[in-house]
Amino acid sequence: MTIRAATLFAFASLALVAPVTVPAKAPVAAKQMRFGPFVVISADKARLVGVTDGGSPAAFLAMVEAYPAIRSLELIDCAGTSDDIANLRLGRMIRQRGITTVAPAGASVRSGAVDIFLAGSTRKAAADARFAVHSWLSADGRDASAARADDPARAAYERYYRDMGLTESDARAFYALTVSVQNNRTLQLAPRDLARFAKVAPAT
């Protein structure tokens, strides 16, 4: 089951969150160094594994401080996030640093991990990679389908998608697609489906 939890009252001030505290610089070590849900696999490439959470933005900052040459982030089997607010903050960090996101052959990128894939300055996906989207779920168990049209979560997600390079109309359309599916279900998308909203290049 994919993971996506939203604390809706905090979305209204999402763009004004306090800066993440950067941990002390980690020593540069051999390949396979791990920083939270990130694994460094070479000097210029990392991989996202598992689920992102509230500590993931700080883990990402520690990683890029220790490995400043990282320019590519692979997503192979990513279930989503346990903290939507932190996840969107993480996506903005990835975008700001011009990192390419890659869904290689056989990849399964689900729920909040799709938002991370969209953060790539360039996005690449193999033809058989699959993406799964669904509605957010509030802390009190409210599904997005029950939200008002002016719910702050909608504005926060649409603003995020625009920040990731989607046009205003595509941001609205992609958000509408995600909330068209109940939280306990998923809508499977191929790279060509995602490319209706955002530029996705083939992964070699």
C-alpha positions as MATLAB code, in Angstrom:
seq = 'MTIRAATLFAFASLALVAPVTVPAKAPVAAKQMRFGPFVVISADKARLVGVTDGGSPAAFLAMVEAYPAIRSLELIDCAGTSDDIANLRLGRMIRQRGITTVAPAGASVRSGAVDIFLAGSTRKAAADARFAVHSWLSADGRDASAARADDPARAAYERYYRDMGLTESDARAFYALTVSVQNNRTLQLAPRDLARFAKVAPAT';
ca = [
       0.000    0.000    0.000;
       1.336    3.384   -0.833;
       1.780    5.966    1.869;
       0.504    9.511    1.742;
      -0.458   11.463    4.862;
      -1.326   15.170    4.864;
      -1.511   17.596    7.775;
      -3.801   20.046    6.057;
      -3.737   22.966    8.447;
      -0.041   23.463    7.734;
      -0.405   23.689    3.953;
      -1.544   27.307    3.960;
       1.917   28.422    5.089;
       3.899   25.780    3.229;
       6.060   28.304    1.367;
       6.967   30.015    4.637;
       8.319   27.049    6.571;
      11.448   27.594    8.630;
      14.743   26.539    7.020;
      15.851   22.996    7.689;
      18.743   22.703   10.117;
      21.731   21.167    8.355;
      23.445   18.423   10.335;
      27.203   18.526   10.804;
      29.004   17.664    7.602;
      29.249   13.936    7.163;
      32.625   12.515    6.189;
      32.929   11.529    2.539;
      33.068    7.762    2.501;
      32.962    4.852    0.107;
      30.104    3.976   -2.206;
      26.758    2.966   -0.677;
      26.891    5.688    1.997;
      23.382    6.162    3.375;
      21.620    9.383    4.379;
      18.084    8.659    5.595;
      16.171    7.314    2.560;
      19.048    8.179    0.196;
      21.899    5.886   -0.789;
      24.962    7.278   -2.564;
      25.979    4.857   -5.312;
      28.713    6.936   -6.966;
      30.255   10.380   -6.700;
      27.535   11.877   -8.916;
      24.571    9.554   -8.388;
      22.240    8.699   -5.501;
      19.199    6.500   -5.115;
      15.973    7.078   -3.183;
      14.878    3.946   -1.357;
      11.909    3.393    0.895;
       9.687    6.156    2.270;
      10.508    9.826    2.860;
       9.600   11.378    6.200;
      10.037   14.538    8.237;
      13.795   14.029    8.461;
      14.374   13.534    4.736;
      15.069   17.198    3.829;
      17.869   17.352    6.425;
      19.215   13.986    5.224;
      19.256   15.277    1.646;
      21.150   18.424    2.657;
      23.715   16.340    4.531;
      24.155   14.119    1.489;
      24.727   16.917   -1.024;
      27.110   18.642    1.366;
      29.164   15.459    1.632;
      28.773   14.642   -2.087;
      28.405   17.980   -3.904;
      28.874   16.370   -7.344;
      25.584   14.438   -7.159;
      23.548   15.269  -10.257;
      21.260   12.243  -10.625;
      18.675   10.622   -8.347;
      17.307    7.170   -9.183;
      13.870    6.063   -8.011;
      13.457    2.300   -8.317;
      10.987    1.076   -5.686;
       9.617    4.091   -3.834;
       6.424    3.798   -1.817;
       5.815    7.462   -1.041;
       5.991    9.592    2.092;
       4.788    9.747    5.672;
       5.043   13.563    5.703;
       3.652   15.438    2.688;
       4.884   18.833    3.861;
       8.475   17.617    4.246;
       8.185   15.750    0.950;
       7.266   18.897   -0.979;
      10.075   20.776    0.744;
      12.453   18.001   -0.323;
      11.221   18.244   -3.911;
      11.999   21.951   -3.984;
      15.529   21.251   -2.736;
      16.088   18.703   -5.488;
      14.784   21.123   -8.106;
      16.893   23.999   -6.799;
      20.058   21.940   -7.170;
      19.342   20.971  -10.779;
      19.308   17.233  -10.092;
      17.992   14.838  -12.733;
      15.448   12.262  -11.559;
      15.478    8.824  -13.182;
      12.963    5.970  -13.102;
      14.960    3.100  -14.654;
      13.662   -0.122  -16.171;
      11.153   -1.834  -13.890;
      10.839    1.130  -11.539;
       7.765    1.531   -9.339;
       7.319    5.145   -8.212;
       4.256    5.592   -6.037;
       2.281    8.223   -4.194;
       4.476   11.030   -2.812;
       7.489    9.615   -4.665;
       5.839   10.811   -7.897;
       6.136   14.357   -6.545;
       9.855   13.736   -6.017;
      10.226   12.425   -9.571;
       8.569   15.587  -10.869;
      11.169   17.651   -8.983;
      13.901   16.690  -11.428;
      15.311   19.510  -13.529;
      15.341   16.784  -16.175;
      13.148   13.716  -15.763;
      13.952   10.378  -17.377;
      11.901    7.191  -17.318;
      12.225    3.787  -18.933;
       9.257    2.685  -21.028;
       8.259    0.021  -18.486;
       8.585    2.244  -15.415;
       5.287    2.728  -13.606;
       3.940    5.600  -11.549;
       1.013    5.337   -9.129;
      -1.038    8.293   -7.873;
      -3.939    8.669   -5.481;
      -5.627   11.154   -3.149;
      -3.992   12.531   -0.058;
      -5.449   11.619    3.317;
      -5.660   14.112    6.176;
      -4.462   13.351    9.692;
      -8.094   12.945   10.750;
      -8.809   10.454    7.958;
     -10.431   12.853    5.490;
      -9.926   11.897    1.853;
      -9.172   14.583   -0.736;
     -12.479   13.808   -2.408;
     -14.208   15.336    0.626;
     -12.200   18.563    0.475;
     -13.642   21.887   -0.624;
     -12.554   23.438   -3.908;
     -10.703   26.143   -1.955;
      -8.978   23.698    0.396;
      -5.402   24.885    1.147;
      -4.019   21.476    0.178;
      -5.141   22.034   -3.401;
      -3.391   25.398   -3.603;
      -0.235   23.939   -2.045;
       0.007   21.045   -4.490;
      -0.823   23.120   -7.536;
       1.786   25.688   -6.510;
       4.317   22.891   -6.063;
       3.621   21.495   -9.532;
       4.015   24.958  -11.050;
       7.309   25.330   -9.193;
       8.379   22.042  -10.741;
       7.901   23.503  -14.216;
       4.339   22.489  -15.075;
       2.138   25.095  -16.674;
      -0.726   26.433  -14.599;
      -3.274   24.390  -16.558;
      -1.167   21.219  -16.344;
      -0.651   21.717  -12.604;
      -4.412   21.944  -12.097;
      -5.048   18.953  -14.344;
      -2.429   16.768  -12.676;
      -3.709   17.595   -9.196;
      -7.245   16.791  -10.357;
      -6.006   13.438  -11.662;
      -4.382   12.519   -8.357;
      -7.461   13.330   -6.286;
      -9.749   11.453   -8.673;
      -8.592    8.213   -7.040;
      -9.391    7.321   -3.426;
      -6.486    7.142   -1.004;
      -6.810    3.383   -0.580;
      -6.532    2.818   -4.331;
      -4.030    3.792   -7.006;
      -4.101    4.896  -10.613;
      -1.220    3.410  -12.582;
       0.504    5.687  -15.083;
       3.070    4.885  -17.758;
       5.726    7.488  -18.626;
       3.676    8.542  -21.657;
       0.721    9.285  -19.336;
       2.867   11.421  -17.058;
       4.283   13.186  -20.113;
       0.824   14.670  -20.755;
       1.580   17.004  -17.853;
       5.356   17.262  -17.563;
       8.355   16.708  -19.803;
       9.707   13.156  -19.428;
      12.645   11.950  -21.501;
      13.453    8.289  -22.202;
      15.910    6.684  -19.786;
      18.754    4.926  -21.556;
];
